[in-house]
Amino acid sequence: MVVKPVVITDYDFVKFKELFYKKTGIKFDVSKRYFVDKRLVERIEASGCSSFREYYNLLRSPEGMKEFQELINVMTVNESYFFREEYQFKCLVKSALPEIVSRKKDTKPIRFWIIPSAAGEEPYSIAIYLLEKWDGIDKWDVELISSDIDTKVLDQAKRGLYSKRAVQYVPEKYLRKYFTRTADGYYQICDDLRQSIRFTRVNLCDPNETRSYRDFDIIFCRNLLIYFDDVSRRLAAETFYDALKPGGFIFLGHSESMSRISSLYRIRKFSEAIIYQKPLEEL
């Protein structure tokens, strides 16, 4: 018997992107059609479904939750590298953190939320930078939580194993101090750093999943909102606002601007970077 190849029609593409957007806040336009079709067909075949319609019905059913996560894992882009846009890390240790500790009246840890985690390059970079560049690291406890919607990259982050390309901008002295070169040419991050970060799976566009993320001093959300539309961006901005302590800071990617998304935040222009702050008094 000849099995017909799965074909994604224009109508199928529209139905799929509407469902994916509703579930994740991520919107695919026509320019992403080849990327989406290729991965969608791969998942349809892997799931044992014979058509888009059968697969679509599976995704909408309670039995399809596991498959939807597999689909998210192949549809999200997670390429990153260590010490990306380092000028923001400089702003963190020279401007943002000194301001936070100057008004701190308790001994609770300074809390970070890094989302998306990708394969861990961002949270581990922040951990290294704090250890090497922030004078307050010996005076204050720090709690690092890093989240992603993709369970596959979270597993990679927990393993902490990286290619030469991923660590190409890490200074040699940090490579020697925090990484071990494996026999097959990869770089394994040290156990102390792996144990210092809590990795969690969360859908930023699901209020039920983000409700417990509260009382953060610093949020890093770089180059995620570019995949959202205006509605999803505003929802994310409100989620981060609720997650931050009054006076807390959020760092976005260099091409992202909170002032174009929400009026909730105060723009802070430091010598190293522009970042955004939740006002000390509620608006």
N, C-alpha and C positions, 0 to 999 in steps of 0.2 A: 504494500500500500504506500502510495506517495503522500508524504505529509506536506501540506501547503505551508510555505513560509509565512510568518506573521508579518503583516503590513500595517503600519500606523497611518491611518487616513487623517486628513485635515480635521475632520470632526472628532476623531479620537484624540488628537493632539490638544484640541481645545478642552475637551472633557477632562483629560488628564491634568493639564496645567491648572485648571480651576480647582480640582480636588487637591493637588499638591499645594497650591497657594493657600487654600482653606486650612490645611493641616499644619503648614510650616511657615507661612508668610513669605515664602520665596516664590518669585514670579519669573517664569520663563517666557521670553518673547520669541518671535519667529527666528531671530538670528541664532538661537540655541537649538533649532529644530533637529539638526543632525545629531548633536550631542544627546538630546533627550531621546530621540527615536532609537538610537543605537543601544543605549542602556535600558530603555524600556523593553525592547525586544529581548535582550539578554535575560531580564528578570522574568518576563512572561514565560520564556522557555525553561528557565531554571525552576519555576514554580509548578511546572507541569500543565499549565493552562494552554489551551489550543488557540485562543483568540484574545484580542484586546478586551472585548466585552466580558468574557469570562474572568479575565484578570481584574478588570475594573470592579466587577461585582465582588470579587474576593477582597480587594483593598477596602471596600466599604463595609465589609462584614466584621463582626467581632473576631472571627477566625483569622482574619487577615492582618492583625496587628503586627505579628512577627515579620510577615512579608513586607509590610509598609516600612518597617525599620530597615530591612535589607535594601529596599528601594531608596530610602533616604541616604543610606551609606554610599550608594553608587552615584547618586545625583548631586551630592554636595561636593564643592571644590575645597580641598584642604592643603594645598601646597603652601609651604611656608619655609622659613629658615631662621636661624638664631640671629639675634641682635638686629632685627629689621627695624628701620627708622629709629636708630639709636638716640637721636636728639630728644625723643620723647622720654627715654629712660633718664637722660640727663635732667630734663625738666622735673621728672618724678623726684629724684634725690636732692636736687638743688633748690627747688621751689615748692612743689606740692607737699612733700612729706614734712619739711620744716614748718610749714604753716599748720599742718594738721597737729603735729606734736606740740606746737606752741600754745594751742588752746585745749589740749587734752587734759582732763581732770580725773582720769581713772587709770588703772594699770592693765586694762583689758588689751588684748592683742590688736594691732593695726591690721585690719582685714581687707584683703584684695579679692576681687572677683574678675577672673580673666575668661572672656568668652568671645569668640570660640577658642577652644584649646588647640584645634588642629591636632597634630601628632605630638604636641607638648613643647614645640620650639619656643612659643611665646612665654608660657609660665616659667619654664626653666631659665630662659634668658633673664626674666625679671628677678628670679631667685639669685642667679649669679651676680647680677648687677647690684642688688641690695647688699650682698655679702662683700662685694669688692669696692663699692663706691659710696655706700651710705654710712655715715658716721654713727647714726642712731641704731644700727643693727645690734650693737652690744648692749643697748639700753632698753630696747623694746622687743617684745615678742611679736611675731608676724604670722598671720594665718593666710595661706594662699589656697583659694578654691578656683579650679579651672573647669569649665563646662563646655559641652558640645552636644549637638543633636545626633552626631554620627558615632555609633558605638564602636565601629571598627577603628577609627582614629584614636578614640579614648583608650582602647587596648594597646595601641602602638605607643601612646603617651606614657602609659604605665610601665611599658617595657623600657622606654628611653633609649632606643637604639636608632642611630642616625647615619645617613650617608655622608660622604665627604662634602657633597654639595650643600647639605643642610647646615654644616658647621663652618662653611668657607669664610665667614666674617667673624668667627670667634678668635680672639687673640691667642696666639700659640701658648702663652703661659696659662691661660684658662683651660685650654684643651688638655694640657698636661695635668692640671690640678683637678679638674672635674670630670674628665673622660678617660676611658680606657680603650685603646685601639684593639679591636678584635682581630682574629686570624684572617678573616675574610675582608678586612679593610673598613669595617664599620666602626662607629664611635659609640661606646656604651657610657651613658651618664652614670655618675656614682650613686650608690645606694642612698646616701644621706639626702641628696636632692630629690631622688625619687620618692622618698618617704616624707618629704617636707610639703608635698602638694597633694591635695585631695581632688581627684578627678570625678566629675559627676556628669550624668547624662541629663540634659534639660532642653525642652523646646521653648525657646524664648517667646514664642507667640501663643503659648498656652498658659493663661493665668493660674490654672490649677497647679502647674509645675513650677512656676516662678514665685509663688506666694511665700514660700519658706526662705527665699533669698533676701535677707534683710541686714541692715546695720553694717554696710560696707563703707570703708573710708576711701577706697580707690577702686574704680572699675576700668579695665582695659577692654574695649570692644572695637578692634581695629579691622577695617575692611570686611565687615559683615553686612552693614546696613546698605551697602551698594547693591546687594542682591534683593533688597526689599523694595516694595513700592511705597508711596507716600503714607498710605493707611498703616501698613505694617511698621514703617519707621516711627510713626507717632506712637503706636502701641509700645514699641521697644523703648522709646524715650520715656514714656510714662512708667514702664516697668523698672527701668534703671533709676528713675527719680525715687520711686518707692523703695528701691533696694539700698540707696545711699543714705548715710547719715547726713544731717544738716551740715553743710560745709564740705561735704565729700566731693571728690573730683572724678570726672570721667574723661578718658583719653580715647579719641576716635582716630581713624586712619587719615592720612594727609589729604585725601580727596573728599572727605566727609565733613559736613558742617552741621552741628547741632542747631545753630541759629536758623537754618533753613528748614528744620524739622519741628522744633518746639520752642516756645517762649518760656518754658519752665526754668531754664538754666541761665546762669550768669556767665558771660564770656570772660575768661581770664587770659590776658596776653602777657606771658612771661618772656624773658629774653631768649629762652630756649625753644618755646613752643606755645601755641594757643591751645588751651584746654577748657573744659567746661565744669562749672561748679553748681551744686545744689545750694541755694541760698541758706544762710544760717537761720533765717526766719522763713517759715512757710509762706509761699505766695498766696 
